[in-house]
């Protein structure tokens, strides 16, 4: 029984490594389309899909930098309502957006 559990844990861990979410390249600009904007666990968040060639992410949850989250959520909501793409600067943690811009293409 112990051996089966050990084998299960090893395969489960490997599965998480290969199938799990990929980290977005940090400290980089990306062009993305907005899927959702809102609140999650007390943070302002947005779910984005890449439009540019890199970094590659699909339906990934990002949080806004708390220092200026109100301004960022306004830009995200405006872009979403106008069906425009945004340009974001992803922090070095890979999930925090430090800067956001509305773009016309």
JOTAJO-V869494 format. One record per residue. N is the residue number from 1. SS is DSSP state (H for helix, E for strand, C for the rest). PHI is phi in whole degrees, 0 to 359 (none if undefined). Layout:
((N;SS;PHI) (N;SS;PHI))
This chain:
((1;C;none) (2;H;296) (3;H;294) (4;H;298) (5;H;295) (6;H;297) (7;H;297) (8;H;300) (9;H;297) (10;H;296) (11;H;293) (12;H;297) (13;H;296) (14;H;296) (15;H;298) (16;H;295) (17;H;292) (18;H;271) (19;H;259) (20;C;297) (21;C;295) (22;C;272) (23;C;281) (24;C;282) (25;C;298) (26;C;276) (27;C;52) (28;E;213) (29;E;268) (30;E;215) (31;E;256) (32;E;217) (33;E;255) (34;E;267) (35;E;259) (36;E;211) (37;E;224) (38;E;172) (39;E;246) (40;E;211) (41;C;53) (42;C;80) (43;E;242) (44;E;279) (45;E;227) (46;E;215) (47;E;254) (48;E;235) (49;E;234) (50;E;294) (51;C;242) (52;C;282) (53;C;293) (54;C;211) (55;C;287) (56;C;260) (57;C;206) (58;C;223) (59;C;50) (60;E;264) (61;E;276) (62;E;239) (63;E;248) (64;E;275) (65;C;301) (66;H;300) (67;H;296) (68;H;220) (69;H;293) (70;H;296) (71;H;295) (72;H;292) (73;H;292) (74;H;296) (75;H;297) (76;H;296) (77;H;294) (78;H;297) (79;H;297) (80;H;296) (81;H;290) (82;H;267) (83;C;56) (84;C;254) (85;C;273) (86;E;234) (87;E;251) (88;E;239) (89;E;251) (90;E;270) (91;C;297) (92;C;291) (93;C;278) (94;C;86) (95;C;228) (96;E;257) (97;E;266) (98;E;267) (99;E;221) (100;E;214) (101;E;222) (102;E;274) (103;C;239) (104;C;265) (105;C;234))
